[in-house]
Amino acid sequence: MFAAASLSRIDRYVLRQLLLAQIAVAGGLVALIWLTQSLRFVELVVNRGLSFRVFFQLTSLLIPNFVAVILPITTFVVVQFVYQRLAGDRELTVMRSAGLSQTALARPALLLAAFAMASCFVLNIWVVPASFTSFRQFQFEIRNRIAAFLLQEGVFTPVSDDLTVYVRSRDRDGTLRGIVVDDAREKSSHATIFAERGRLIASAGAPRVLLIDGSREEIDHQTGRLNVLTFKENSVDLAPSGKTEETRMRDPTEMSIEELLHPLPGAVADRDLGKLVVEAHRRLAAPFTCFSFAIVALVASLTGSFRRHGGLLRPVVAVLAVVGLLALGLVITNLATRDLVLLPLVWVQAILPGLIGSVILFGPQAYIAPRGKLVPLGAA
């Protein structure tokens, strides 16, 4: 029983090629997507002086989502490529001549699809929400807190849209010299603050700068007079206006399945409830596309007429079918967000292609055609 349940040498041979190709293709696509998406945060390195270590820590939190998105696509590409190569090298013909059934030929690809589907479930349900939460929290801290400590000498540093800080120089002990603060957080009292020296200090909330020997200039909008207040010591909060940790709104991508299906009262607006429900079902249904896309590739590779010099028609049709399914999935998701009556279509789009392909691939009417002649699989 154990020997029957274990993989044959042919299964291991094909599965090894599939796994190596999956790792190579998925790794290359993830690296490419990470590179393009991380360009959005280069500004933090160039203009804010963010270290490359923090930059990599921030952008690496996006990788689990990239993997979850591309796994169904890479599964299709890998199965299509490997089985088309096996067909081109006549290895599939030899395997059929050795008595392997359609199910035996498809078994390595189905094992790969099962592994990809299980990985997508783990990513969508647990890993991606946790990584997105860490990413958005880290991004929030960098933009609204850490950036305040990255003041560059001789540069007007925009801590936020309504707060700019200039520092002429910085001593080795951290003392700031020649400080100018343009503070427009209060629309009714736009102020410009000058100080001879100062020092950044950390507090329980946002960072603050302690200013010494300076003045605060502010125009009275009612009288038009310039009010100047000199001070020996003053403390200025560098937090952006109205942006605190408590007011950071959570994105649906950060929420767990339970939170999406049963959100806390008042946590989201009523108009966004449909979006949360669709997001939950999309996460649960998306892994099944790994199986469906693998079946589409198998149908293109293992069925139809045999051609001595190969053929491009079936692979091209398979690629167009997968592209169409991906586009259909986006359309259905958008429509279901507006009308939850269409929500079952999210599951239909993910599962039905795999079921139809399985009937074509393993059903009694599945055919192969060696030497250009159609014969039933059982008679081949």
C-alpha positions as CSV (number, residue, x, y, z in Angstrom):
1,M,0.0,0.0,0.0
2,F,2.8,2.4,0.9
3,A,4.6,1.7,-2.4
4,A,1.4,2.4,-4.3
5,A,0.8,5.6,-2.5
6,S,4.3,6.9,-3.0
7,L,5.4,8.8,-6.1
8,S,6.9,6.9,-9.0
9,R,10.3,7.8,-10.4
10,I,8.6,9.5,-13.4
11,D,6.5,11.6,-11.0
12,R,9.5,12.7,-9.1
13,Y,11.3,13.5,-12.3
14,V,8.5,15.7,-13.6
15,L,7.8,17.2,-10.2
16,R,11.4,18.2,-9.7
17,Q,11.3,20.1,-13.0
18,L,8.1,21.8,-12.0
19,L,9.3,22.8,-8.6
20,L,12.6,24.2,-9.8
21,A,10.9,26.2,-12.6
22,Q,8.3,27.4,-10.1
23,I,11.0,28.7,-7.7
24,A,12.9,30.4,-10.6
25,V,9.9,32.0,-12.2
26,A,8.2,33.1,-9.0
27,G,11.5,34.4,-7.6
28,G,12.2,36.4,-10.7
29,L,8.7,37.9,-10.9
30,V,8.7,38.8,-7.2
31,A,12.1,40.5,-7.6
32,L,10.9,42.5,-10.6
33,I,7.6,43.5,-9.0
34,W,9.5,44.4,-5.7
35,L,11.9,46.6,-7.7
36,T,9.2,48.5,-9.5
37,Q,7.0,49.0,-6.4
38,S,9.9,50.0,-4.2
39,L,10.7,52.9,-6.5
40,R,7.8,54.7,-4.7
41,F,9.9,54.9,-1.6
42,V,13.2,56.0,-3.1
43,E,12.2,59.5,-2.2
44,L,12.5,58.6,1.5
45,V,16.1,57.6,0.9
46,V,17.1,60.5,-1.5
47,N,15.2,63.4,0.2
48,R,14.7,62.2,3.8
49,G,18.1,60.5,4.4
50,L,16.4,57.1,5.2
51,S,19.0,54.3,5.5
52,F,19.0,51.5,3.0
53,R,18.5,49.0,5.8
54,V,15.2,50.7,6.9
55,F,14.3,50.9,3.2
56,F,14.7,47.2,2.6
57,Q,12.9,46.4,5.9
58,L,9.9,48.5,4.7
59,T,9.7,47.3,1.2
60,S,10.3,43.6,2.1
61,L,7.0,43.6,3.9
62,L,5.2,43.8,0.6
63,I,6.7,40.6,-0.7
64,P,4.1,38.2,0.8
65,N,1.4,40.0,-1.1
66,F,3.4,39.8,-4.4
67,V,3.8,36.1,-3.9
68,A,0.1,35.5,-3.2
69,V,-0.8,37.4,-6.4
70,I,1.6,35.8,-8.8
71,L,1.4,32.1,-7.5
72,P,-1.6,31.2,-9.7
73,I,0.0,32.8,-12.7
74,T,3.4,31.2,-12.2
75,T,1.7,27.8,-11.7
76,F,0.1,28.1,-15.1
77,V,3.3,29.3,-16.8
78,V,5.4,26.6,-15.2
79,V,3.0,23.7,-16.0
80,Q,2.6,25.0,-19.5
81,F,6.3,25.4,-20.1
82,V,7.4,22.1,-18.6
83,Y,4.7,19.9,-20.2
84,Q,5.2,21.6,-23.6
85,R,8.9,20.9,-23.4
86,L,8.2,17.3,-22.4
87,A,5.9,17.0,-25.4
88,G,8.5,18.6,-27.7
89,D,11.2,16.2,-26.5
90,R,8.8,13.2,-27.1
91,E,9.0,12.3,-23.4
92,L,5.2,12.4,-23.1
93,T,5.0,10.0,-26.0
94,V,7.4,7.6,-24.3
95,M,5.4,7.8,-21.0
96,R,2.2,7.1,-22.8
97,S,3.8,4.1,-24.6
98,A,4.9,2.8,-21.2
99,G,1.2,2.7,-20.2
100,L,0.8,5.9,-18.2
101,S,-2.7,7.2,-18.1
102,Q,-3.8,10.7,-18.4
103,T,-4.2,10.9,-14.6
104,A,-0.6,9.6,-14.1
105,L,0.8,12.2,-16.5
106,A,-1.1,15.0,-14.8
107,R,-0.3,14.0,-11.3
108,P,3.0,16.0,-10.8
109,A,1.2,19.2,-12.1
110,L,-1.7,18.6,-9.8
111,L,0.7,18.1,-6.8
112,L,2.4,21.4,-7.7
113,A,-1.1,23.1,-8.0
114,A,-2.1,21.7,-4.6
115,F,1.1,23.0,-3.0
116,A,0.6,26.5,-4.6
117,M,-3.1,26.5,-3.5
118,A,-2.1,25.6,0.1
119,S,0.5,28.3,0.1
120,C,-2.0,30.9,-1.2
121,F,-4.4,30.0,1.6
122,V,-1.7,30.5,4.2
123,L,-0.6,33.8,2.6
124,N,-4.1,35.2,2.1
125,I,-5.5,34.3,5.5
126,W,-2.6,35.0,7.8
127,V,0.6,36.2,6.3
128,V,-0.5,39.0,4.0
129,P,-2.8,40.8,6.5
130,A,0.0,40.7,9.1
131,S,2.6,41.9,6.7
132,F,0.4,44.7,5.4
133,T,-0.3,45.8,9.0
134,S,3.4,46.0,9.8
135,F,4.1,47.8,6.5
136,R,1.5,50.5,7.0
137,Q,2.5,51.0,10.6
138,F,6.1,51.2,9.6
139,Q,5.3,53.6,6.8
140,F,3.3,55.7,9.1
141,E,6.1,56.0,11.6
142,I,8.6,56.8,9.0
143,R,6.6,59.6,7.4
144,N,5.2,61.1,10.6
145,R,7.9,60.4,13.2
146,I,11.2,59.1,12.1
147,A,11.4,61.6,9.2
148,A,11.6,64.4,11.8
149,F,15.0,62.9,13.0
150,L,16.4,62.9,9.5
151,L,16.9,66.6,9.2
152,Q,19.7,67.4,6.8
153,E,22.1,70.2,7.2
154,G,21.5,73.2,4.8
155,V,18.2,71.7,3.5
156,F,14.6,72.7,4.0
157,T,13.2,69.4,5.1
158,P,9.4,68.9,4.7
159,V,8.4,67.0,7.8
160,S,4.8,67.1,6.5
161,D,2.8,69.1,4.0
162,D,2.3,71.9,6.5
163,L,5.6,71.8,8.5
164,T,9.1,72.5,7.2
165,V,12.3,72.6,9.2
166,Y,15.7,74.1,8.2
167,V,18.9,73.4,10.1
168,R,22.2,75.2,9.1
169,S,24.5,72.7,10.8
170,R,24.6,69.8,13.3
171,D,27.2,69.3,16.0
172,R,28.7,66.0,16.9
173,D,26.8,65.9,20.2
174,G,23.5,66.4,18.3
175,T,23.0,70.1,18.8
176,L,21.3,71.8,15.9
177,R,22.5,75.3,14.8
178,G,20.6,78.0,12.9
179,I,17.1,76.5,13.0
180,V,14.1,77.8,11.0
181,V,10.6,76.2,11.5
182,D,7.8,77.1,9.1
183,D,4.6,76.0,10.9
184,A,1.3,76.1,9.0
185,R,-0.5,73.4,11.0
186,E,-2.8,76.0,12.4
187,K,-4.4,77.7,9.5
188,S,-5.4,80.8,11.5
189,S,-1.9,81.3,12.9
190,H,0.8,80.6,10.3
191,A,4.1,81.1,12.3
192,T,7.8,81.2,11.4
193,I,10.2,80.3,14.3
194,F,13.9,81.1,14.4
195,A,16.3,79.8,17.0
196,E,20.1,80.0,17.4
197,R,20.4,76.4,18.5
198,G,18.3,73.4,19.6
199,R,18.1,69.7,20.1
200,L,15.7,66.9,19.0
201,I,14.1,65.1,21.9
202,A,11.9,62.0,21.8
203,S,8.6,61.9,23.7
204,A,5.9,59.4,24.2
205,G,4.1,60.6,21.1
206,A,5.7,62.4,18.1
207,P,9.3,63.9,18.4
208,R,9.8,67.4,19.6
209,V,12.5,70.0,19.0
210,L,13.8,72.0,22.0
211,L,14.6,75.5,20.7
212,I,16.9,77.9,22.6
213,D,17.4,81.7,22.1
214,G,15.0,82.4,19.4
215,S,11.8,84.2,18.2
216,R,8.4,83.4,16.9
217,E,7.0,85.6,14.2
218,E,3.3,85.4,13.4
219,I,1.0,87.7,11.3
220,D,-2.3,88.6,12.9
221,H,-4.9,88.1,10.1
222,Q,-7.4,90.4,11.7
223,T,-5.1,93.5,12.1
224,G,-2.3,92.6,9.6
225,R,0.3,93.3,12.2
226,L,3.4,91.2,12.7
227,N,3.7,89.8,16.2
228,V,7.1,88.8,17.4
229,L,7.7,86.8,20.5
230,T,11.2,86.2,21.7
231,F,12.0,83.3,24.0
232,K,14.9,81.8,25.9
233,E,13.6,78.3,25.5
234,N,10.7,76.8,23.6
235,S,9.5,73.3,22.6
236,V,7.8,72.6,19.2
237,D,6.0,69.4,18.4
238,L,7.0,68.0,15.0
239,A,3.9,65.9,14.5
240,P,1.8,66.6,11.4
241,S,-1.5,68.2,12.1
242,G,-4.3,65.8,13.0
243,K,-2.2,62.7,12.3
244,T,-1.7,60.5,15.3
245,E,-1.4,56.8,15.7
246,E,-4.9,56.6,16.9
247,T,-6.4,58.2,13.8
248,R,-4.6,56.0,11.3
249,M,-7.3,54.3,9.3
250,R,-6.9,50.6,8.7
251,D,-7.1,49.4,5.1
252,P,-9.1,46.2,4.3
253,T,-5.9,44.5,3.3
254,E,-4.8,44.7,7.0
255,M,-7.9,43.0,8.3
256,S,-8.3,39.3,9.1
257,I,-11.1,37.3,7.5
258,E,-13.1,37.5,10.8
259,E,-12.8,41.3,10.8
260,L,-13.8,41.6,7.2
261,L,-16.9,39.4,7.6
262,H,-17.8,40.8,11.0
263,P,-16.4,44.3,11.4
264,L,-16.7,46.1,14.7
265,P,-19.6,48.6,14.8
266,G,-18.4,52.0,13.7
267,A,-15.1,50.8,12.5
268,V,-16.0,51.3,8.8
269,A,-18.6,53.3,7.0
270,D,-21.7,51.5,5.8
271,R,-20.9,52.2,2.2
272,D,-17.6,50.1,2.7
273,L,-19.2,47.0,4.1
274,G,-19.7,45.4,0.7
275,K,-16.0,46.0,-0.1
276,L,-15.0,44.2,3.1
277,V,-17.2,41.2,2.3
278,V,-15.9,40.9,-1.2
279,E,-12.3,41.2,0.0
280,A,-12.9,38.3,2.4
281,H,-14.4,36.1,-0.3
282,R,-11.7,37.0,-2.8
283,R,-9.0,35.9,-0.4
284,L,-10.8,32.6,0.2
285,A,-11.5,31.9,-3.5
286,A,-8.3,33.1,-5.0
287,P,-6.2,30.0,-4.1
288,F,-8.5,27.8,-6.2
289,T,-7.3,29.7,-9.3
290,C,-4.0,27.8,-8.8
291,F,-5.8,24.6,-9.6
292,S,-7.9,26.1,-12.4
293,F,-4.9,27.6,-14.2
294,A,-2.9,24.4,-13.8
295,I,-5.8,22.4,-15.4
296,V,-6.0,24.9,-18.3
297,A,-2.3,24.3,-18.9
298,L,-2.7,20.5,-18.7
299,V,-5.6,20.6,-21.2
300,A,-3.5,22.5,-23.6
301,S,-0.6,20.1,-23.2
302,L,-2.2,16.7,-22.8
303,T,-5.2,16.8,-25.1
304,G,-5.8,17.4,-28.7
305,S,-4.1,16.1,-31.8
306,F,-0.4,15.1,-31.7
307,R,1.9,17.1,-34.0
308,R,5.4,15.9,-34.8
309,H,6.8,19.4,-34.9
310,G,4.7,20.8,-32.1
311,G,2.0,23.5,-32.3
312,L,1.4,26.9,-31.0
313,L,-2.4,27.1,-31.3
314,R,-3.3,25.3,-28.0
315,P,-0.6,27.1,-25.9
316,V,-1.7,30.5,-27.3
317,V,-5.4,29.7,-26.6
318,A,-4.5,28.6,-23.0
319,V,-2.6,31.9,-22.5
320,L,-5.6,33.9,-23.8
321,A,-7.9,31.9,-21.6
322,V,-5.9,32.7,-18.4
323,V,-5.6,36.4,-19.4
324,G,-9.4,36.4,-19.9
325,L,-10.0,34.7,-16.5
326,L,-7.8,37.3,-14.8
327,A,-9.6,40.2,-16.4
328,L,-12.9,38.6,-15.6
329,G,-11.9,38.2,-12.0
330,L,-11.2,42.0,-11.7
331,V,-14.5,42.8,-13.4
332,I,-16.5,40.5,-11.1
333,T,-14.7,41.8,-8.0
334,N,-15.6,45.4,-8.9
335,L,-19.2,44.5,-9.7
336,A,-19.7,42.5,-6.6
337,T,-18.4,45.4,-4.5
338,R,-21.3,47.4,-5.8
339,D,-23.9,44.6,-5.6
340,L,-23.4,41.7,-3.2
341,V,-25.9,39.6,-5.2
342,L,-23.0,39.0,-7.7
343,L,-20.8,37.7,-4.9
344,P,-21.1,34.0,-5.9
345,L,-19.5,34.9,-9.2
346,V,-16.2,35.4,-7.3
347,W,-16.3,31.6,-6.5
348,V,-17.6,30.6,-9.9
349,Q,-14.7,32.4,-11.7
350,A,-12.1,30.7,-9.5
351,I,-13.5,27.2,-9.5
352,L,-15.6,26.6,-12.6
353,P,-12.7,26.7,-15.1
354,G,-10.9,24.0,-13.2
355,L,-14.0,21.8,-13.1
356,I,-14.6,22.2,-16.8
357,G,-11.0,21.5,-17.6
358,S,-11.0,18.4,-15.4
359,V,-14.0,17.0,-17.4
360,I,-12.1,17.6,-20.6
361,L,-8.9,16.2,-19.3
362,F,-10.1,13.2,-17.4
363,G,-13.5,12.5,-18.8
364,P,-14.4,9.5,-20.9
365,Q,-14.3,11.6,-24.1
366,A,-10.7,12.8,-23.5
367,Y,-8.7,12.0,-26.6
368,I,-5.1,12.0,-27.8
369,A,-4.2,11.5,-31.4
370,P,-0.8,9.9,-32.2
371,R,0.2,10.1,-35.8
372,G,-2.7,12.3,-36.6
373,K,-5.5,9.8,-35.8
374,L,-8.0,10.4,-33.1
375,V,-8.4,7.4,-30.7
376,P,-9.9,7.2,-27.2
377,L,-7.4,7.3,-24.4
378,G,-8.2,3.8,-23.2
379,A,-7.3,2.4,-26.6
380,A,-4.1,4.3,-27.0
